[in-house]
Amino acid sequence: MDRLFSMTVFVKAVELGSFSAAADALQMSPQLVGKNVRMLEQHLGVRLLNRTTRSQHLTEIGATFYDRARNILAEMEMAEGLAAQTTNCSQRKTADQCLRDIWYSRTDAQNCRIHAVIS
């Protein structure tokens, strides 16, 4: 089981309110969404969602897990974006130099916007 993928599926199902909507958004079958959520629940040893044929509701631990999983996925996305930016840096630069360049370019852009507002 790919836990990161299962977390993504779980978070999407919670955000969209159903396995069907999550399946559409993730371009997979509702059955596969259900299977990923079940595998995640089995791995954790807890029930994350109470499901009926018409609705789904987070359990108490499911709500806590959802908040943490959402943060983890957001951090992962930010890390991937940062890695993508550093691969655009010159091969001769160290990772620290690339990260510094990215930070300064963002800071310079923010300063320009602030200066334009003040002027």
Protein Blocks (a to p, Z undefined) as FASTA:
>chain_A
ZZklmmmmmmmmmmnopaklmmmmnopafklmmmmmmmmmmmnopafbdcdfkbccddfk
lmmmmmmmmmmmmmmmmmmmmmmmmmmpcfkbcfklmmmmmmmmmmmmmmmmmmmmmZZ
